[in-house]
């Protein structure tokens, strides 16, 4: 099923021709309407983009970073008169000023098309009743999905996050067929159903449209099993407007970009060198149809790879692999790079332990140490010391072969690790704290 079949299955050559024309227009638009870009483009010798001849000329355009957004907070990246802006969103950055997203009416229209595409690709139809359990507010997730789903004609329940009992009651009473949430929250709700008085058969759920944080295939399988649903993943970020940038199709062999609206590239995050198809690196995205706040070569910090092979589903737009994580979530321990997703892929689905974990990094005697706290599914094992020890050792061995690094596994009581209603925070980095043990 497609939402905009002609566009989503456009021949590759036509996509690229469209992107080139839109890239030139976007550069000129930024040059003429945003003083920040005018200066950057002028200094780089790109000017208004009229010298751009081919898509690869994008390499001459300077990158835009999160710091640029912060320094130009709140309206400095705006390309239209304020009266044309009809919506403001912002990211929930933990430090400093949030990054802002601004939208004209046309931006909202295109955004909801992009979201409708990923939702339809994920199996949503006008017959579905979808509960949005992302937090409503400045976060782009809830309102982004809301308008995209309404565009399809699905019935939307704007539940927001929190209040688990009520979440479950609404799902049962309204016959909710689809859940929109972070993978962590979907997992949380699945546990609440398991522990609650109503069996899963009281729910009509069949789809999960999940996104906003990394989710390994192992975690996805776990959520699908717990809720007896089909899960699709979708990706986006505030700086590019929010969700709808890319999403899974039924093949689940990479998330299709909305390539008529976004131009992706991959670079080596350390050297800036451009990388080819299939090579893993940092995702860079240029918006091609944003009016209130266009973005040139945004450094997403997300580590992924791209493929341009046409997909079995019929879509021709580039696909990005599931992200390994963000460069700023990558831990460097004793010189080894570790992403939480690598740890997750080892842990999730292993018997005796639940899908919740916490990664603790400390500095002991000037050396970094890695501890992984994992929850047991039953406290019984805690009474069987020898079995427990053997299990712990086998987990440590598996982690070592995947990470190339010795990690200490601590098995903790069921239900003792924190649960998340939005994006999960799994890393506890104590290296800058005086404590050494
Ligand atoms: O999380 C937008 C969004 C909302 C996407 C709802 C999908 C669904 P931000 O809060 O600005 O925006 O966070 C963006 O979250 O750079 C990634 O690191 C991460 N991220 C988002 N989606 C995925 C995903 C929204 N599907 C940051 N897989 C991005 C992995 C994701 N990481």
Boltz pocket constraint, residues with backbone or C-beta under 6 A from the ligand:
constraints:
  - pocket:
      binder: B
      contacts: [[A, 91], [A, 92], [A, 140], [A, 141], [A, 142], [A, 210], [A, 211], [A, 212], [A, 213], [A, 214], [A, 215], [A, 233], [A, 234], [A, 235], [A, 236], [A, 237], [A, 238], [A, 239], [A, 242], [A, 243], [A, 244], [A, 300], [A, 302], [A, 323], [A, 325], [A, 326]]
      max_distance: 6.0
